[in-house]
Amino acid sequence: MIRLRPLLAGLLLSAASLVHAFPERQVQIIVPQTPGGASDTLARVIAAKLSAKWGQPVVVENRPGAGGNIGMEAVARAKADGHTLLMSYVGTHAINGALYAKLPFDPEKDFAAVATLATLPFVAVTSPQVPAKSMAELVELARAGRVTYGSAGNGSVNHLLGEMFNAAAGVSMTHVPYRGAAGALTDLMGGQIQVVFTSMPSVAGHIQKGTVRPLAVTSAKRAAAFASIPTIAESGFAGFDVTPWFGLFAPAGTPPAVVARINRDVNEALRAADVVEKFTGQGAEPYLTTPEQFADVLKRDIGTWSKIVKASGAKVD
């Protein structure tokens, strides 16, 4: 046992040196969605804080495509040293494995869970021209066969939320998939579709300007910055609660000491008053976990959302 002490001391010293040196250069956060959405917005807030903390540039790069799989694969294949991170969320990391017939990576095995950033409700919105000012009135329109809802694509959170609401309300709103939520919102405001379930940051500005009408948020409680918007559960559909998480992953094999360092610094940033203010202003709530807790959340939600995808019948070849 005495002989092991020098080895153990050496390993501890090596880990400490690794953490002290990190980051040695620019850190890249890849967002597998287009600019302007929730993932992009939250990533840029945290990138600015980490850059100031580390004294190195932390840049956000958008690599959308294939439902987020292009950006995810890039991170899965990157060098596992902590200098390339993935900004992911439940919609890509917990759903795509069940949605796509074949993925070029494993959502669990090829990534190291690093840190959660926030939970964030989605919100059901219509255009001001739609004669529905509540979810109950939307249901009446749907029963008359007059509602189509847009999404970011088959199997996206937007799509599955629509199917979950169809089931909860006993209606059959017609799904119209788009290549990204931005196209769905454009057609919503143009009158081509009647409702979109989308992330709060992607429509916060439109809500404030009055160019879209919010009907209800998908979470169990109201968003602090949008307290006038009721929840779907409050709107007559008890038990409805979908609050997606957003967080950072690294390539599998990233040294645990580096993962722990990033997690600690992210959690410190999430406690900062300016970050809390920016997050809550977008309808988000800071969400602090350890890497181990985050990995458990992912495993749980892969099981949960796999069942929802199966029930919806959504598939992408």
N, C-alpha and C positions, 0 to 999 in steps of 0.2 A: 504493500500500500504506500510505503514511503517513497518508492521509486516513481509512483504515479504523480507525486506532487509537482516535480519540475515540469512534467508534461502538461499537467493541468494549468499550472501557472503560465506556461508558454502559450497555451491556447487562449487563456483569458487575456493575456497581453496582446496577442494577435488580433482578437476581436475588438479590443479597446482601440488599437491602432487603426483598424479598419473604419470604425465609427468616427474616430477623430478626423480621419482624412476625407470622409464623405461630406459633401460631394466634391469631387476633384475637378469637375468641369460643368458645363451646362447640363441641366436636367430637362428632359422633354416629357411633357404629359400629352399623350395622344388621346384625343376625343373622337370616338368613332361615329360621330354625328355631325351635322352641319352647324355652322355658327348660329348663335341666338337662342338655342334651346336650353333646357335646364342643365344638361351635362356641361355644355360649353360655359354657361354663365357661372356655375359653381366652381368649375375648374380654374377659371381666370381669377376669381377672388382668392382662392387658396394658393395659386401659383405666385401671386404678388406677395403674399405673406411669407411663403417659403423662400422666395428669392431674397427678401430683406433679411431673413433669419440666417440663410446659408452664405450670403455674399457671392452667390453664383446666379446666373440667369436661369429662371425656370420658365420655359416657353410652352405655350399650348399650341398644338398642331391638330387641325381637324382633318380626319381621314374617313369620311363617310363612305357608305356603300355596302351592299349585300346585308342590310339589316344590322350593320355594326361589325360584321365579321372581318372586313378588310383591316380595320384599325386594330381589332383584337388579335388577329393573326400576326400583324407587325410586331406587337408587343410580346406575344408568345415566343416569337423567333429572335427577339432582341437579346443582347448580352445581359446576363443576369447579375448586374452590379448596382442596381438601384437608380441608374441614370436615365432609364426609360420606364415610364409609368403609364398605366392605362386608367383613364377616367371612365368608369363603367357604371351601369345601374341595373336594376332588376330586369328591365326590359330586354337587355342584351345578354347579360351574364346568367340569368336564371331561366330564361325562356327559350333562347335560340337552340339549346341542345335538344329540346323536345320538338321544336318547330321545323328545323332543317333536317333533311334526310341524312346528310353527311356534313360534318364540320372538319376543317383542317387543323383543329386543335381540340383539346378537352377543357371545358370551362373551369373544371376544378384542378385537374392534375397539371395543367400547363401554366397555372398562375399561382402566385402567392398573394393571399389576401393581406393588404397593408393597413388600410384605415377607411372607415366609413366617414362621410362628410355630412350628410344630411338626409332627412326624410322629407318628402315633398308630395303633397296631394296633387292629383290631377283635378281638372275642373271641367264640367260640362258647359259649353258655351254655344249660343246661337247668334245669329245676326239680329239687329234690331227690327228687321222686316218680318221675322218669324213671329207669328201670333202665339207665342208661349213665353210666359214670364216665370214659370216654375216647372219643376219636374213633373208635377201632376198634370199641368196643362200640356207638357210635351207628350205625356202618355196618351192623353186624349187625341192629340194629333196623330200619334202613331197608330192608335186603334182605328183611325179613319184612313190609314194607309198613306199618310202624307209626310213621312219622315225618312230621310236618308242620313246616315252619319258617316263622316270621313275619318280616315286613319292614316298613320304613317306607313301602312302596308299590312298584308296578311300576317297575323300572329303578333303584331306589335301590341304594346300595352294599350294603346288607343283602341285598337280593334277588340281586344279581349274585354276591355271595360264596357264597350258597347254590347257585347254578347252577354256579359254578366248582368248588365242592366236590363237587357231584353228578358233574361230569365227571371230577374227579381220582379219586374213589372208585368210579366205575362204578355209582352208585345213582340213585334217582329220588325224593328227598324231595319232598313236595308243598308248593308255595309258597302261603302265605296272606298277601296284602297287607293292610296297615293304613294308616290316615291318620296316619302318624307312628310312630316306634319305641316311644313310651310305651305305645300300645295293644297292641302286640305283646308287650311285657314283662309287661303286666298279665295278658294271656291266658296267657302262658307260666307265670307263677306260679299262675294259676288252673287250670292243667291242660288248657286248650283246645288248645294246641300244644306241641310237644316241644323245639324249639330255636330260638334267635335268634342271628344274627351281628350284634353291635352294638358301638358304640364303648365303649372302656373307661370313660370318665368317667360314662356313663349307667348303668353297672351296678357301679361300684367299691364303692359303699356296700352294695349287695345281696350282692356277693361277700364282703365283710368280715362281714356279718351272717349269711351262710349261707342267705339266702333264694333264691339261685340258685347253681347249681354250674357253675364254669368248666371247660370241656373243653380248650380250646387257643386260643392267639392266632394271628392271621393273618400276623404279621410273620416275617421270617427269624430274628430273635433274640427271646429272652424280654424282657418288660417288666421293668425293674429293680425296680419296686415290687411286682411280682407274679411274682417269679422262680420260684415253685413251679408256675406254669401253663406247660405245655409249648407248643411251637409246633405248628402243623398239620404242618409238614415233619418235625419230630421224631416225630410220631405215626404216621408210616408213609407220608406223602404228600410225597415229596421234591420240592423246587423250589417248593412253595406259598409265596408271599410277596406279600402285599398290605398295604402300610403307607401309608394315605392321608395327604396333607399338608393343613394348614390355614393360611390366610394372609389378608392384607388387600389389598383392591383399592380404587381410587378411580375416579371417573368419567373416561373418556377426555378428554384435553385438560387435565388437571390439570398445572400447571407442573412441569417436571422438577425444578426446584430444591426445590419443596415435597415432591415424591415422595421425593427424595433425603434431605431432612431427616427425614421420617417414618421412612424405612428406617433411617437412622442411629440414631434414638432407639429404635426398636423393637429393633434388634440390641443396643443397649446394655442395654436392659431384659432381653433374653433371656440376657444374661451374668450378670445379678444372681443371687446365691445364693438369695434367697427365691423368685424366679420359677422357677429350676431345680428347687427343692424342691417347689413347688406343681405344676409340670408333671409331674415324675417321679412324684409321689404319685398322679397321675391316669393313669399309664401312658404319658404323652407324653414326647417327647424334643425339646428346643429345636432349631429348624432355621433357621439363618441363611443368607440369600442376599442378593444385590444385586437391584434391580428387574429388571435384564436377565436374570439367572439365573432368577428366578422366572418371567418371561415364557417362557423356553425350556422350563422344567419344564411349564408349562401346555400349551404347544403339543405337546410330546411326549406328555403324558397324554391330551389330547383324541384323538390318533391311537390310542393304546393302548386306551382305554376305548370308543371308537367300535366297535372290532372286537368287544369283549366284549359290548356291547349288541346288536350285530347278531347275534352267535352265540346270544344268549339269546332273541331274538325279541321282546324287550320293546318296547312302543311306547305312547305316550300322545298322544291326539289333542287 
